[in-house]
Amino acid sequence: MRKTARRILGCCILVLAFFCALYMSFGQERVFRECKNGSVPRSISLVGDIIIGSDGEVWHQIVRNGYDPASIFESKLLDQVRESDVIFANLEGVITSSVLVRKKTTVLVATSTSSGFVEIDVDANVSESQFVESTPEFSIKVSKDVIRFFKNIYNGPVVLSFANNHAADFGEQGISDILSFATEFNVPIVGIGHDDDEAAKAKYFDISGTRVAFLASTDLLPQSYFAREDRLGVAELTEKKLRSSIKEAKLHADVVIVALHTGGGLFSIFSYEPDEGQKRFAEIATAAGADIVVGSHPHGLQKVEKRGGKLIAYSLGAFIYNPTVSQKYSKGNPFYGPTQFKGGGLLEVYICKGEGVVDFEVVPTKSIRSKNRTQVGRADD
């Protein structure tokens, strides 16, 4: 009799466990402990590269559907993003009307941390045998109407980073146009500015009593397009500049989030493991006071770890993109590496007033294309 009772009890536990797992798998709201003050933790959604050039199929799909995010996002993913208090993304490309595409030249190099192709100034003194010239298709122009799409996703703060290797695709004019766009539409942008001080400066947001700072920088552009004291440009990623900008932000914020667009070279083959350069910059950032470090540029979700109470996502990969681009080049072609998209991830960070970051969730994501339609969804669905 007792054995039968135990079997019944065991079966009941298994059935209960199954239905609990089933309930969670349908994306119900995740339950967290209360903050110490009794409130519910607030959230920030962090994603990687958004690649929606105005001449691309993904953007055409968005426009055809009236800038409705439901036309491209799977509903559970969209709902989760919309529950956030702030959204952060790396926008690959230039919001400009210019037709003057910057000529790009890349060169094969080897450093102590990685080897591959990096971009240089066109007039740099290097051997011609090292050159690989990019084609105009790798210059990404983004429509001003992207603001309509973002506002339809979320009518709150959407912070955009332009600290990436495509921010100078249309030269100095393109950078100037990005800055004008941000002013015209009151869009919070980071990693770019009229001078190096502005480019390195954080954007701050008060989230239920917690002041959060966002910073961004990259090391994947020629020197002539990094911001300087007397020149507009992109925030340059160096050890010294990284420490300085974080320490300044820490004086004015409870939580500092740093976005680093780096990793290997421009033509590196994707790896799920961060390279030594990514690790080094992440260590420098956290030691300087960053609470969260998020990477981008490698086109896939790399590992996420907590180290010394700090959260590091080495690469959140590509969030919105056309997956068919990965089929365009064969192995051995220098453009094969940068066109291989392995998906990405949504990093949802939860904060409490007076406590900082109390929890996080990583949601792997992917873009699929079927019947001339791209959909971005959870990779585990």
N, C-alpha and C positions, 0 to 999 in steps of 0.2 A: 504493500500500500504506500509506504514511504517512498519507494523507488518510483512508483507511478506519479506521486505528487511532485517529486523532484523533476521528473521528465516534463510534466505539465508546466511547472514553473520555468524550467529551462526554455521550453518552446515559447512561453509568453515573453520572456526576456528577449529572445531572438526576434520575435515578431515586432516587439516594441522598438528594438534597435533598427530593424529594417524600415519601419515607418518614419522613425526619426531621421534616418539617412535620406529617405525619399523626400521628406519635407524640406530638408536642407538643400537637396539637389535642385529643387525648383526655385532657388534664388530668393527664398523668403528673407525678410529683414534679419540681419545678423544681430544677435543679442549680446550686448556688452555690459560690463558692470557700470554702475553709475559713477560719475565723478565724485570726488570727496565732498563737494558742495551739494550733492544730490541731483545735479543736472545730468543731462544726456551728453556724452561726448560728441563734439562737432567733427566734421570730416573734410578732408582735402583730397581731391582726385588728381593724381599725377600720371601723365602718359608721355610717351616718347614722340617719335616723328610723325607729323601729319604732312602727307605728300599729296596735295590736291592742286596741281598746276592747272591753269585755266585752259590749256589745250589738251588735257588728259580725259580719259573716259570716266574716271571717278567723278571729276568735277562736272562733266556734262550730265551725268546721272543726277547729281544733286540739283543742278539748275532745272532739268526737265521736271523734277518733282517739287518745284517751288521752294527749294532750300529746306525741305522737310527732313530732319535728321532720321526720322523713322524709315525713310526710303533707303537708308544705308546701314543703320545700326539695328542689330538684333535687340528686341524689346527689353530683355532683362539687363543687358549691358547699359542701354540708354537710361533705363530707370535708375540704375545704381549711380551713374554719373550725375544725374539730375538731383540726387539726394545730397550732393556735396555742397559745402559752403563756398568753396573756391575750386576752380579747375585750372590746372597748369599743363601746358603742352609746348613742344618744340615745333614751330611752323617752318618747314623747309621751303624756302623760296623767297621771292621778292614781290611785294605789293607795289606795282609800278605800271605806268603806261609806256615806259621807254621800250624802244625796239633795238637798242644798242646792246647786244649781248657781249659780255666781257670775254675776251679770248683767254682760255685757260691752258696752261701748260703744266704738266706734272712730270716728276722726275723720280727715278728709282734711287732709293737711299737705304742705308742700313744704319741703325742707331744701337745704343746699348740695350734698348728695351724692345725694339721691333724692327721689322724690315718690310718694305713695300713702297708704294708710290705716295708722294706727298706733293701738294701744289706749291708752286714757286711763282715769283714774279716773272713775267715773260722775258724781261731783259736780264735775268740772272745769268751769271757766268758759270755754265755747266756744260758738260759734253753733250753734243747733239745725239749721240747714241743712247742717251738716257731718256730722251723726250718721249712722252705719249700725249698727244694733243686731244683734248676732249671735244666732242661735237656739241652743237647748239642744243640738242635734245636734253643735255644734262644741265641746262640752265632753266630754272623753274620760275615762271611768272605766275603770280597769284592774283586773282581778281579782287577788287575792293569789296565785291559782294560777299566775300567770305565772312564779313561781319554779320550778314543776315543769317548765314548758316550757324555761326557760333551762338548768336542770340536765340535762335530757335532751339539749340541744344540746351542752353541754360541762360536765364535772364539775370544772372549775377556775374560776379567777376570771373573772367576768363583771362588768365595771364599767359601771354605768348612770349616765348624766347626766340630771338633771332640770332643768338650766338651759335651759328652753325656754318658749315662749309658752303651753303647756298646763299647766304645773306648778301654776298657781293657779286652774284651772278650778272647783275646789270650795272656793275661798277659803282662809282661814287653817287651817280644820279639815282640809282636804285636804292641805295642806303638812305639818301635824302628823302625819297618818296615814302619809304617805310616810316620814317619819323613824322612826316606830314600826315600820313594815314592815321597814326596813333593819336596825333593831336586832333585831327578832324573828327574822329569817331570816339574819342576819349577811351582808347584801348590801352590797358596797362601792358607795357612791353618791357623786357629786360634783355641785357646783353648787347645793347646797341645804343649809340647816342651821338650827340653833336660834338662831344669831345670824350677823352678817356675817363674823366670824372663821372660824366653822366652814364656812359656805357657800363661802368663798374658799379653804379649805384643800385641799391636794392629798391624793390617796390614793397610797400608795407600794407598789411590788411589786419583789421581788428576782427577777430572771430570769437564772439561771445566772451570778450575780456582777455583773450590771448592774442598778443601782437605777433604776427607772422611775417617774416621777410623772405623775399624770393630774389635770388641772384643767378646769373648765368654767364658762362664764358666758354671759349673754344680755342684750340691751337691748330685748327685745320684750314687756315687761310694764309695767303701771302702777307708779308709784313705791311705792304702798302695799303691794306684794307682794315688794319686794326686801328682803333681810335687812338689818337694822341692828344696832347694838350691843345694843339691848334688844328685838329683835323677830326672830322666825323668818322665814325667807323664802328667796328664790332669789338666787343670786350675780349681782350687777349688773355688766354689762359697761360699764366706762368706761376711758379711757386710763390714768388714775391707778391704779385698782384692778387692771387687767390687768398693768401693770408690777410693781406691788407683789407680787402673788401669784406671778408667775413668778420674780422674784428670790428670794423666800423658798423656793420649791420647788427652785430651782437650787442652793441651799446644801446640799440633802439628797439630790440625785438626779444620776445620770449623764446621763439622758435625760428631758427634760420634754416632755410631750404636752399641748397646749392645745386644747380644744374650744370653738368660738365659735358660738353659735346666733344668727345675725344675717343681714342682707341685705335691702335694700329696706324695704318696709313689709309689714304683715300681708296686704295685699290686692294685692301686686305680682304682675305677670305674670312667669312664670319666664323667666330668661335663662340661656343656657349660659355667659355671661361674668359674672364677679363684678362687683359695683358698687364705687363708690369707697370706700364705708364698709367693705366686706369687705377690700379691698386695704389700707386704712389700718390697720385692726386687726391684720391679718396682719403688716404691717411692724413695728408696735409690738411685737407678741408676739415675733417673731424677734430684734429688736434688744434686747429685754429678756432674751433667753436661751432662748426656746423652741426646741426642736430640730424639733418637728413641730407644725403647726397644721392642725386639721381643722375644717371648717365644716359646718353643717347649717341647715335651714329652707328654702332654695330646694329645691323638690321634684324635683331632677335632679342628675346628676353634672356638676359644673363642672370646669374645668381643674385639673390637678395639676402643680406645677412645683417645681424646686429653685432656691433663691435663696440665694447666699452659703453654700452647704453645708447650708441648712435646707430642710425639706420642707413644702410648703404645698398642702393640698387644700381649695380654697375652699368647696366643698360636696360632701358624699358623698351628698346627695339622700335619697330615701326607700328604705329597705331592705325592710321588710315593710309592705304596705299593700293595700287593695282597689282595683284599677285601675278598677273600674266607677264609682267616685265621680267620676272625671273627666268622666263623661257627664251628670252631674246638672244642671249650670248652663250656660246659653248665654253667649256672649260679650256683654259689656255689663253683665252682672250682677256686682255687686261681689264675689260669692263665687266667680266663675269662676276668678280667678287662683289663690287658695290651694287649690283642689281639682284643679288640673291636675298630675298625677303623671307625671313623665318618667323614672322609674326612679332608680337610684342606683349606688353602687359599693362594693366591698370594697377597702380599702387594706391590703395586707399589708406590714408593715414588718419588716425583718430586722436584728437587732442582734448585736454581739459584745462580749464583755467587754473593756474597755479601748479599744474602737474606736467605740462608739456605734452609730449607724445606718449600716449598710454597703450596704443595698440595699432596694428596695421594688418592689411589683407592684400595679398597679391593675386590678381585675377589674370591668368594667361589669356591673350586675345589673338585673333587671326582674321585675315581678310580672305574671303573666298569669292571666286567669280564663276557664275553659272548663268547661262541663258542671257548673256550680255548685261548682267547685273552683278555689282559688287556688294557684298554684305560683310560688315564687321561685327564679330560676335565673340563670345567666350570660347576659348579653345577647348574647354572641358565639356562643352555641350555636345 
